[in-house]
Amino acid sequence: MSNPRYFLALSALFTLVWSALAIAPWDRHAWLVQNIAILGAFAVMALVRRRFWLSRVSTTLVFTFLCLALVGAHYTYPSTPYDAWFESLTGHSLDDVLGWERNNFDRIVHFSYGLLLAYPVREIFLRVADVRGFWGYALPLDVVMSTSMLFELVEWTTAEVFAGGNQLYIGTQGDVWDTHKDMALATLGATIAIGITAAINRAYHRDFGREWAESLRVKRREALEPDGFAWLARVKRRS
């Protein structure tokens, strides 16, 4: 299946999931606020697809994450009954097995953010910025970490402005370290994804070590602007 057809197939599936989860959400206001980001991300993918097709692997990873976010928006993160679903399938409580004392669906989604999106971000860096070696692994990890931080700031601001500080939207569940743990889990997920990608590339790419070393080699020993303000002098001369 070609990438355009694959994207359309996943888009149709995403639309079905969205339509089903749009019916009687647990908190309509929180659902509306959270869907702004979800549908915004989907719209960006749809708009740029003609100029930049992600691979089917990356597209699948992005859509999987968006579907997880849709589930959280429908039930609200503190109330998503993942433990009941797990128990109905296995006969055991996931919370009891892992020793969890709170609803951790929000933590699962933050971990998934890093795990599922680090590879698509890496693909974008490789194809747009043409990064190689060390930078092809470090920069995607950095983007996941920084955007995770930005998400927490946007989430807080959006909740204050549009949801009146509604805790169902923020999902802290009374944990003062919730934001820090969310960012740490996203970082952990991205580290695992990047680590797996590096291990696979090292096993099958004969020039892996050479490319890594070349990416860390200093290409120019002299500073581009020794005093650091040469650009300012050029601006003054032009004015």
C-alpha positions as CSV (number, residue, x, y, z in Angstrom):
1,M,0.0,0.0,0.0
2,S,1.4,3.4,-1.0
3,N,1.9,6.1,1.7
4,P,-1.0,8.2,0.5
5,R,-3.4,5.3,0.7
6,Y,-2.0,4.2,4.0
7,F,-2.5,7.7,5.4
8,L,-6.1,7.7,4.2
9,A,-6.7,4.3,5.8
10,L,-5.4,5.4,9.1
11,S,-7.3,8.7,8.8
12,A,-10.5,6.8,8.3
13,L,-9.7,4.6,11.4
14,F,-8.8,7.7,13.4
15,T,-12.1,9.3,12.4
16,L,-14.1,6.3,13.5
17,V,-12.3,6.2,16.9
18,W,-12.8,10.0,17.3
19,S,-16.5,9.7,16.5
20,A,-17.0,6.8,18.9
21,L,-15.2,8.6,21.7
22,A,-17.0,11.9,21.0
23,I,-20.2,10.3,22.2
24,A,-21.1,11.1,25.9
25,P,-17.6,11.8,27.2
26,W,-17.3,11.9,31.0
27,D,-16.6,15.6,31.0
28,R,-17.7,17.5,27.8
29,H,-15.8,20.7,28.7
30,A,-12.5,18.8,29.4
31,W,-13.0,16.7,26.3
32,L,-13.4,19.9,24.1
33,V,-10.3,21.5,25.6
34,Q,-8.1,18.4,25.1
35,N,-9.3,17.8,21.6
36,I,-7.9,21.2,20.5
37,A,-4.4,19.8,20.7
38,I,-5.3,16.3,19.3
39,L,-7.2,17.6,16.3
40,G,-4.6,20.3,15.8
41,A,-1.9,17.7,15.5
42,F,-4.0,15.6,13.1
43,A,-4.7,18.8,11.0
44,V,-0.9,19.5,10.7
45,M,-0.2,16.0,9.5
46,A,-3.0,16.3,6.9
47,L,-1.8,19.7,5.7
48,V,1.9,18.9,5.2
49,R,1.5,15.4,3.8
50,R,1.7,16.5,0.2
51,R,5.2,18.0,0.7
52,F,6.4,15.6,3.4
53,W,5.3,12.0,3.6
54,L,6.3,10.2,6.8
55,S,7.2,6.6,6.5
56,R,4.4,4.1,7.3
57,V,6.2,3.2,10.6
58,S,6.3,6.8,11.7
59,T,2.7,7.5,10.6
60,T,1.5,4.5,12.5
61,L,3.3,5.6,15.7
62,V,1.9,9.1,15.5
63,F,-1.7,7.8,14.9
64,T,-1.3,5.3,17.8
65,F,-0.4,8.1,20.2
66,L,-3.2,10.3,19.0
67,C,-5.7,7.5,19.6
68,L,-4.3,7.1,23.2
69,A,-4.9,10.8,23.7
70,L,-8.5,10.4,22.4
71,V,-9.1,7.7,25.0
72,G,-7.8,10.0,27.8
73,A,-9.9,12.9,26.5
74,H,-13.1,10.8,26.5
75,Y,-12.8,9.4,30.1
76,T,-10.5,12.1,31.5
77,Y,-7.1,10.8,32.5
78,P,-7.9,10.3,36.2
79,S,-10.9,8.2,35.4
80,T,-9.8,6.1,32.4
81,P,-10.7,2.5,33.4
82,Y,-7.5,0.8,32.0
83,D,-7.2,-1.4,35.1
84,A,-10.7,-2.8,34.6
85,W,-9.9,-3.5,31.0
86,F,-6.7,-5.2,31.9
87,E,-8.4,-7.3,34.6
88,S,-11.2,-8.4,32.2
89,L,-8.5,-9.6,29.8
90,T,-6.1,-11.3,32.2
91,G,-8.1,-11.8,35.4
92,H,-5.5,-9.7,37.3
93,S,-5.3,-6.1,38.4
94,L,-2.5,-4.2,36.6
95,D,-2.4,-1.7,39.5
96,D,-2.0,-4.5,42.0
97,V,0.7,-6.2,39.9
98,L,2.7,-3.0,39.6
99,G,1.9,-1.6,43.0
100,W,0.2,1.5,41.7
101,E,-2.0,3.5,44.1
102,R,-3.4,6.0,41.6
103,N,-4.9,6.0,38.1
104,N,-1.7,6.1,36.0
105,F,-3.2,6.3,32.5
106,D,-1.8,9.9,32.2
107,R,1.6,8.5,33.0
108,I,1.2,5.8,30.4
109,V,0.3,8.4,27.8
110,H,3.3,10.6,28.7
111,F,5.6,7.6,28.5
112,S,4.0,6.7,25.1
113,Y,4.7,10.3,23.9
114,G,8.4,9.7,24.1
115,L,8.3,6.0,23.1
116,L,6.0,6.5,20.0
117,L,7.1,10.0,18.8
118,A,10.9,9.9,19.1
119,Y,11.3,7.8,15.9
120,P,9.1,10.1,13.8
121,V,11.0,13.1,15.1
122,R,14.3,11.4,14.2
123,E,13.0,10.7,10.7
124,I,12.2,14.4,10.2
125,F,15.7,15.4,11.4
126,L,17.3,12.9,9.0
127,R,15.2,14.0,6.0
128,V,15.0,17.7,6.6
129,A,18.1,18.7,8.5
130,D,20.2,15.9,7.1
131,V,21.7,15.2,10.5
132,R,24.0,12.1,10.9
133,G,25.6,10.1,13.6
134,F,25.3,11.3,17.2
135,W,23.0,14.2,16.3
136,G,20.5,11.9,14.6
137,Y,19.9,10.3,18.1
138,A,20.5,13.3,20.4
139,L,18.3,15.9,18.7
140,P,15.1,13.8,18.6
141,L,15.6,13.0,22.3
142,D,16.1,16.7,23.0
143,V,13.0,17.7,21.0
144,V,10.8,15.2,23.0
145,M,12.2,16.5,26.3
146,S,11.7,20.2,25.4
147,T,8.2,19.7,23.9
148,S,7.2,17.6,26.9
149,M,8.1,20.6,29.0
150,L,6.3,23.0,26.7
151,F,3.2,20.7,26.8
152,E,3.1,21.0,30.6
153,L,3.2,24.8,30.4
154,V,0.5,24.9,27.6
155,E,-1.6,22.4,29.6
156,W,-1.4,24.6,32.7
157,T,-2.2,27.8,30.8
158,T,-5.0,26.2,28.8
159,A,-6.6,24.7,31.9
160,E,-6.5,28.1,33.6
161,V,-7.9,30.1,30.6
162,F,-10.4,27.7,29.2
163,A,-11.2,25.2,31.9
164,G,-11.0,27.3,35.1
165,G,-8.2,25.2,36.5
166,N,-10.3,22.0,36.2
167,Q,-8.2,19.2,37.7
168,L,-9.9,16.7,35.4
169,Y,-8.1,18.4,32.6
170,I,-4.8,18.8,34.3
171,G,-4.9,15.3,35.9
172,T,-2.4,15.9,38.7
173,Q,-4.6,13.8,41.1
174,G,-3.1,15.7,44.0
175,D,0.6,14.8,43.2
176,V,2.8,17.9,43.6
177,W,5.5,16.2,41.5
178,D,3.1,15.2,38.7
179,T,4.6,17.5,36.1
180,H,8.1,16.4,36.8
181,K,7.1,12.7,36.6
182,D,5.3,13.3,33.4
183,M,8.4,14.9,31.8
184,A,10.7,12.1,33.2
185,L,8.5,9.4,31.7
186,A,8.4,11.1,28.3
187,T,12.2,11.2,28.5
188,L,12.4,7.6,29.5
189,G,10.1,6.5,26.6
190,A,12.2,8.5,24.1
191,T,15.4,7.1,25.5
192,I,14.2,3.6,25.0
193,A,13.0,4.3,21.4
194,I,16.2,6.0,20.4
195,G,18.2,3.3,22.1
196,I,16.4,0.5,20.2
197,T,16.9,2.5,17.0
198,A,20.6,2.9,17.6
199,A,21.0,-0.8,18.5
200,I,19.3,-1.9,15.2
201,N,21.4,0.6,13.2
202,R,24.6,-0.5,14.8
203,A,23.8,-4.1,14.0
204,Y,22.9,-3.6,10.3
205,H,24.7,-0.4,9.3
206,R,28.4,-1.1,8.5
207,D,29.4,2.6,8.7
208,F,27.6,3.2,12.0
209,G,30.8,3.8,14.0
210,R,32.5,5.9,11.3
211,E,29.4,8.0,10.8
212,W,29.1,8.6,14.6
213,A,32.7,9.6,14.9
214,E,32.5,11.9,11.9
215,S,29.4,13.7,13.3
216,L,31.4,14.6,16.5
217,R,34.5,15.8,14.6
218,V,35.2,19.5,14.7
219,K,34.8,20.7,11.1
220,R,36.1,24.3,11.7
221,R,38.4,25.2,14.5
222,E,38.1,28.9,14.1
223,A,35.1,30.7,15.6
224,L,32.7,32.1,13.0
225,E,32.7,35.4,14.8
226,P,35.6,35.7,17.2
227,D,34.2,38.6,19.2
228,G,30.6,37.3,19.0
229,F,29.2,40.6,17.8
230,A,30.4,40.9,14.2
231,W,26.8,40.6,13.0
232,L,25.9,43.8,15.0
233,A,28.6,45.8,13.2
234,R,27.3,44.7,9.8
235,V,23.7,45.7,10.8
236,K,25.0,49.2,11.8
237,R,26.9,49.7,8.5
238,R,23.8,48.8,6.5
239,S,21.7,51.2,8.4
